[in-house]
Amino acid sequence: SDNVVCSETQIVNSVVGSFCHIGKKVRVQNNSIIANRCVVRSAAEVPARTRLQPNSVF
């Protein structure tokens, strides 16, 4: 599956990409390239509405 859990190191606020919402799958966009999806399981893992880093290896 392309659904993975975000980690703190994969989060940056300055990156242009999709917002990460708790419990929802999101697509991270790096320029015109759609990268891996990420699903956040709990607010403790990643705060809601923080941006994902497009180039992270999931």
MOPAC internal coordinates of N, CA, C and O (Angstrom, degrees):
PM7 1SCF
backbone

  N    0.0000 0     0.00 0     0.00 0    0    0    0
  C    1.4667 1     0.00 0     0.00 0    1    0    0
  C    1.5216 1   110.03 1     0.00 0    2    1    0
  O    1.2310 1   120.87 1   -27.11 1    3    2    1
  N    1.3182 1   115.95 1   152.89 1    3    2    1
  C    1.4598 1   118.96 1   177.67 1    5    3    2
  C    1.5205 1   111.03 1   -96.21 1    6    5    3
  O    1.2310 1   120.73 1  -168.01 1    7    6    5
  N    1.3151 1   116.20 1    11.99 1    7    6    5
  C    1.4591 1   120.25 1   179.26 1    9    7    6
  C    1.5190 1   110.16 1   -94.94 1   10    9    7
  O    1.2310 1   120.90 1   -56.93 1   11   10    9
  N    1.3212 1   115.89 1   123.07 1   11   10    9
  C    1.4587 1   120.46 1  -177.66 1   13   11   10
  C    1.5108 1   110.17 1  -136.90 1   14   13   11
  O    1.2310 1   120.75 1    -9.89 1   15   14   13
  N    1.3140 1   116.17 1   170.11 1   15   14   13
  C    1.4604 1   121.05 1   179.94 1   17   15   14
  C    1.5176 1   109.86 1   -97.14 1   18   17   15
  O    1.2310 1   120.97 1   -45.56 1   19   18   17
  N    1.3261 1   115.75 1   134.44 1   19   18   17
  C    1.4623 1   119.89 1   177.50 1   21   19   18
  C    1.5190 1   109.96 1   -69.57 1   22   21   19
  O    1.2310 1   120.96 1   -31.76 1   23   22   21
  N    1.3159 1   115.77 1   148.24 1   23   22   21
  C    1.4550 1   119.57 1   169.77 1   25   23   22
  C    1.5177 1   108.21 1  -116.06 1   26   25   23
  O    1.2310 1   120.62 1   -14.93 1   27   26   25
  N    1.3253 1   116.42 1   165.07 1   27   26   25
  C    1.4605 1   120.56 1  -177.19 1   29   27   26
  C    1.5277 1   111.59 1   -57.21 1   30   29   27
  O    1.2310 1   120.35 1   143.98 1   31   30   29
  N    1.3284 1   116.94 1   -36.02 1   31   30   29
  C    1.4607 1   120.32 1  -176.84 1   33   31   30
  C    1.5200 1   112.16 1   -71.77 1   34   33   31
  O    1.2310 1   120.35 1   167.53 1   35   34   33
  N    1.3293 1   116.94 1   -12.47 1   35   34   33
  C    1.4558 1   120.32 1  -179.53 1   37   35   34
  C    1.5250 1   111.80 1   -97.19 1   38   37   35
  O    1.2310 1   120.77 1  -171.50 1   39   38   37
  N    1.3395 1   116.13 1     8.50 1   39   38   37
  C    1.4508 1   120.34 1  -177.61 1   41   39   38
  C    1.5260 1   110.72 1  -111.38 1   42   41   39
  O    1.2310 1   120.72 1   -52.90 1   43   42   41
  N    1.3116 1   116.24 1   127.10 1   43   42   41
  C    1.4598 1   120.32 1   170.07 1   45   43   42
  C    1.5201 1   108.41 1  -138.83 1   46   45   43
  O    1.2310 1   120.64 1   -33.73 1   47   46   45
  N    1.3071 1   116.38 1   146.27 1   47   46   45
  C    1.4576 1   119.78 1  -176.35 1   49   47   46
  C    1.5235 1   113.09 1   -87.59 1   50   49   47
  O    1.2310 1   120.31 1   162.17 1   51   50   49
  N    1.3198 1   117.01 1   -17.83 1   51   50   49
  C    1.4588 1   119.95 1  -173.30 1   53   51   50
  C    1.5217 1   112.94 1   -93.01 1   54   53   51
  O    1.2310 1   120.56 1   173.21 1   55   54   53
  N    1.3132 1   116.53 1    -6.79 1   55   54   53
  C    1.4597 1   120.82 1  -177.16 1   57   55   54
  C    1.5233 1   111.33 1   -80.24 1   58   57   55
  O    1.2310 1   120.62 1   -39.34 1   59   58   57
  N    1.3197 1   116.42 1   140.66 1   59   58   57
  C    1.4573 1   120.61 1   174.63 1   61   59   58
  C    1.5164 1   108.43 1   -83.88 1   62   61   59
  O    1.2310 1   120.42 1   -62.41 1   63   62   61
  N    1.2992 1   116.80 1   117.59 1   63   62   61
  C    1.4570 1   120.54 1  -179.03 1   65   63   62
  C    1.5029 1   110.49 1  -174.46 1   66   65   63
  O    1.2310 1   120.85 1     8.13 1   67   66   65
  N    1.3126 1   115.98 1  -171.87 1   67   66   65
  C    1.4567 1   120.01 1  -178.42 1   69   67   66
  C    1.5184 1   110.81 1   -76.97 1   70   69   67
  O    1.2310 1   120.64 1   -32.85 1   71   70   69
  N    1.3210 1   116.37 1   147.15 1   71   70   69
  C    1.4499 1   119.81 1   173.51 1   73   71   70
  C    1.5213 1   110.27 1   -72.36 1   74   73   71
  O    1.2310 1   121.02 1   -32.62 1   75   74   73
  N    1.3203 1   115.66 1   147.38 1   75   74   73
  C    1.4584 1   120.95 1   178.23 1   77   75   74
  C    1.5232 1   108.27 1  -102.02 1   78   77   75
  O    1.2310 1   120.58 1   -57.53 1   79   78   77
  N    1.3070 1   116.50 1   122.47 1   79   78   77
  C    1.4532 1   120.71 1  -179.22 1   81   79   78
  C    1.5242 1   109.91 1  -111.91 1   82   81   79
  O    1.2310 1   121.13 1   -36.86 1   83   82   81
  N    1.3232 1   115.44 1   143.14 1   83   82   81
  C    1.4548 1   119.97 1  -178.04 1   85   83   82
  C    1.5262 1   110.61 1   -58.64 1   86   85   83
  O    1.2310 1   120.70 1   -52.00 1   87   86   85
  N    1.3370 1   116.26 1   128.00 1   87   86   85
  C    1.4567 1   121.65 1   175.25 1   89   87   86
  C    1.5152 1   115.36 1    74.67 1   90   89   87
  O    1.2310 1   120.16 1  -172.58 1   91   90   89
  N    1.3313 1   117.29 1     7.42 1   91   90   89
  C    1.4580 1   119.11 1  -178.79 1   93   91   90
  C    1.5184 1   111.00 1  -122.87 1   94   93   91
  O    1.2310 1   120.89 1   -32.64 1   95   94   93
  N    1.3259 1   115.91 1   147.36 1   95   94   93
  C    1.4537 1   121.02 1   177.20 1   97   95   94
  C    1.5231 1   108.78 1   -81.00 1   98   97   95
  O    1.2310 1   120.96 1   -43.32 1   99   98   97
  N    1.3168 1   115.77 1   136.68 1   99   98   97
  C    1.4578 1   119.61 1   177.14 1  101   99   98
  C    1.5219 1   109.94 1  -131.90 1  102  101   99
  O    1.2310 1   120.80 1   -26.26 1  103  102  101
  N    1.3049 1   116.08 1   153.74 1  103  102  101
  C    1.4555 1   120.08 1   175.07 1  105  103  102
  C    1.5192 1   108.97 1  -103.94 1  106  105  103
  O    1.2310 1   121.39 1   -48.18 1  107  106  105
  N    1.3253 1   114.95 1   131.82 1  107  106  105
  C    1.4522 1   120.13 1   179.89 1  109  107  106
  C    1.5215 1   107.98 1   -94.67 1  110  109  107
  O    1.2310 1   120.77 1   -52.12 1  111  110  109
  N    1.3163 1   116.14 1   127.88 1  111  110  109
  C    1.4565 1   119.44 1  -177.19 1  113  111  110
  C    1.5159 1   111.47 1  -107.83 1  114  113  111
  O    1.2310 1   120.61 1   -54.13 1  115  114  113
  N    1.3224 1   116.44 1   125.87 1  115  114  113
  C    1.4565 1   122.37 1   176.20 1  117  115  114
  C    1.5240 1   106.87 1  -112.78 1  118  117  115
  O    1.2310 1   120.93 1   -77.93 1  119  118  117
  N    1.3313 1   115.83 1   102.07 1  119  118  117
  C    1.4642 1   120.94 1  -171.26 1  121  119  118
  C    1.5220 1   108.22 1    57.10 1  122  121  119
  O    1.2310 1   119.34 1    64.56 1  123  122  121
  N    1.3250 1   118.87 1  -115.44 1  123  122  121
  C    1.4608 1   120.14 1  -179.89 1  125  123  122
  C    1.5227 1   112.01 1  -102.29 1  126  125  123
  O    1.2310 1   120.71 1  -176.51 1  127  126  125
  N    1.3287 1   116.24 1     3.49 1  127  126  125
  C    1.4669 1   119.87 1  -175.67 1  129  127  126
  C    1.5184 1   110.56 1   -99.17 1  130  129  127
  O    1.2310 1   120.61 1   -54.35 1  131  130  129
  N    1.3150 1   116.43 1   125.65 1  131  130  129
  C    1.4588 1   120.70 1   176.95 1  133  131  130
  C    1.5245 1   108.71 1   -84.71 1  134  133  131
  O    1.2310 1   121.00 1   -58.78 1  135  134  133
  N    1.3329 1   115.69 1   121.22 1  135  134  133
  C    1.4625 1   120.90 1  -178.48 1  137  135  134
  C    1.5237 1   110.45 1   -93.44 1  138  137  135
  O    1.2310 1   120.85 1    15.09 1  139  138  137
  N    1.3126 1   115.98 1  -164.91 1  139  138  137
  C    1.4570 1   121.31 1  -178.28 1  141  139  138
  C    1.5141 1   112.77 1   -62.49 1  142  141  139
  O    1.2310 1   121.32 1   -23.19 1  143  142  141
  N    1.3157 1   115.07 1   156.81 1  143  142  141
  C    1.4547 1   120.74 1   176.63 1  145  143  142
  C    1.5189 1   109.64 1   -89.53 1  146  145  143
  O    1.2310 1   121.23 1   -18.75 1  147  146  145
  N    1.3044 1   115.26 1   161.25 1  147  146  145
  C    1.4573 1   120.12 1  -179.47 1  149  147  146
  C    1.5112 1   109.48 1  -141.04 1  150  149  147
  O    1.2310 1   120.11 1   -43.98 1  151  150  149
  N    1.3096 1   117.40 1   136.02 1  151  150  149
  C    1.4566 1   120.75 1   174.14 1  153  151  150
  C    1.5245 1   108.91 1  -121.83 1  154  153  151
  O    1.2310 1   121.10 1   -51.32 1  155  154  153
  N    1.3115 1   115.51 1   128.68 1  155  154  153
  C    1.4594 1   121.07 1  -178.25 1  157  155  154
  C    1.5175 1   108.94 1   -97.95 1  158  157  155
  O    1.2310 1   120.68 1   -53.04 1  159  158  157
  N    1.3228 1   116.30 1   126.96 1  159  158  157
  C    1.4561 1   119.63 1  -172.91 1  161  159  158
  C    1.5130 1   113.41 1   -91.46 1  162  161  159
  O    1.2310 1   120.48 1   154.67 1  163  162  161
  N    1.3220 1   116.68 1   -25.33 1  163  162  161
  C    1.4594 1   117.90 1  -178.70 1  165  163  162
  C    1.5172 1   110.91 1  -153.00 1  166  165  163
  O    1.2310 1   120.95 1   -24.33 1  167  166  165
  N    1.3192 1   115.79 1   155.67 1  167  166  165
  C    1.4561 1   120.54 1   179.98 1  169  167  166
  C    1.5234 1   111.08 1   -66.90 1  170  169  167
  O    1.2310 1   120.42 1   156.95 1  171  170  169
  N    1.3199 1   116.79 1   -23.05 1  171  170  169
  C    1.4582 1   120.76 1   179.73 1  173  171  170
  C    1.5287 1   111.03 1   -69.31 1  174  173  171
  O    1.2310 1   120.73 1   150.45 1  175  174  173
  N    1.3373 1   116.22 1   -29.55 1  175  174  173
  C    1.4593 1   119.58 1  -179.28 1  177  175  174
  C    1.5212 1   111.35 1   -74.16 1  178  177  175
  O    1.2310 1   120.93 1   129.72 1  179  178  177
  N    1.3135 1   115.83 1   -50.28 1  179  178  177
  C    1.4575 1   121.94 1  -177.57 1  181  179  178
  C    1.5209 1   108.80 1  -145.67 1  182  181  179
  O    1.2310 1   119.83 1   -48.39 1  183  182  181
  N    1.3267 1   117.93 1   131.61 1  183  182  181
  C    1.4586 1   119.60 1   177.35 1  185  183  182
  C    1.5277 1   110.86 1   -63.06 1  186  185  183
  O    1.2310 1   120.36 1   -33.89 1  187  186  185
  N    1.3018 1   116.91 1   146.11 1  187  186  185
  C    1.4593 1   120.61 1   178.71 1  189  187  186
  C    1.5242 1   110.23 1   -63.45 1  190  189  187
  O    1.2310 1   121.35 1   -32.42 1  191  190  189
  N    1.3252 1   115.01 1   147.58 1  191  190  189
  C    1.4606 1   122.29 1   175.61 1  193  191  190
  C    1.5202 1   113.56 1    61.21 1  194  193  191
  O    1.2310 1   120.38 1  -143.33 1  195  194  193
  N    1.3236 1   116.87 1    36.67 1  195  194  193
  C    1.4596 1   120.11 1   166.23 1  197  195  194
  C    1.5169 1   106.84 1  -103.01 1  198  197  195
  O    1.2310 1   120.80 1   -23.52 1  199  198  197
  N    1.3175 1   116.07 1   156.48 1  199  198  197
  C    1.4552 1   118.95 1  -175.86 1  201  199  198
  C    1.5324 1   111.29 1   -90.09 1  202  201  199
  O    1.2310 1   121.59 1   -33.87 1  203  202  201
  N    1.3268 1   114.56 1   146.13 1  203  202  201
  C    1.4545 1   120.42 1   178.01 1  205  203  202
  C    1.5172 1   109.84 1   -88.06 1  206  205  203
  O    1.2310 1   121.08 1   -30.30 1  207  206  205
  N    1.3173 1   115.53 1   149.70 1  207  206  205
  C    1.4607 1   118.76 1   176.20 1  209  207  206
  C    1.5275 1   109.61 1   -84.43 1  210  209  207
  O    1.2310 1   119.75 1   -60.03 1  211  210  209
  N    1.3437 1   118.08 1   119.97 1  211  210  209
  C    1.4561 1   121.66 1  -173.35 1  213  211  210
  C    1.5229 1   114.39 1   -59.29 1  214  213  211
  O    1.2310 1   119.85 1   143.55 1  215  214  213
  N    1.3229 1   117.90 1   -36.45 1  215  214  213
  C    1.4554 1   119.63 1  -172.10 1  217  215  214
  C    1.5256 1   114.52 1   -91.05 1  218  217  215
  O    1.2310 1   120.37 1  -172.69 1  219  218  217
  N    1.3218 1   116.91 1     7.31 1  219  218  217
  C    1.4567 1   119.30 1   179.28 1  221  219  218
  C    1.5208 1   111.00 1   -64.97 1  222  221  219
  O    1.2310 1   120.72 1   -36.44 1  223  222  221
  N    1.3088 1   116.22 1   143.56 1  223  222  221
  C    1.4579 1   120.85 1   173.91 1  225  223  222
  C    1.5152 1   107.77 1   -90.55 1  226  225  223
  O    1.2310 1   120.53 1   -65.94 1  227  226  225
  N    1.3169 1   116.60 1   114.06 1  227  226  225
  C    1.4559 1   120.39 1  -178.30 1  229  227  226
  C    1.5159 1   109.96 1   -90.81 1  230  229  227
  O    1.2310 1   120.10 1   180.00 1  231  230  229

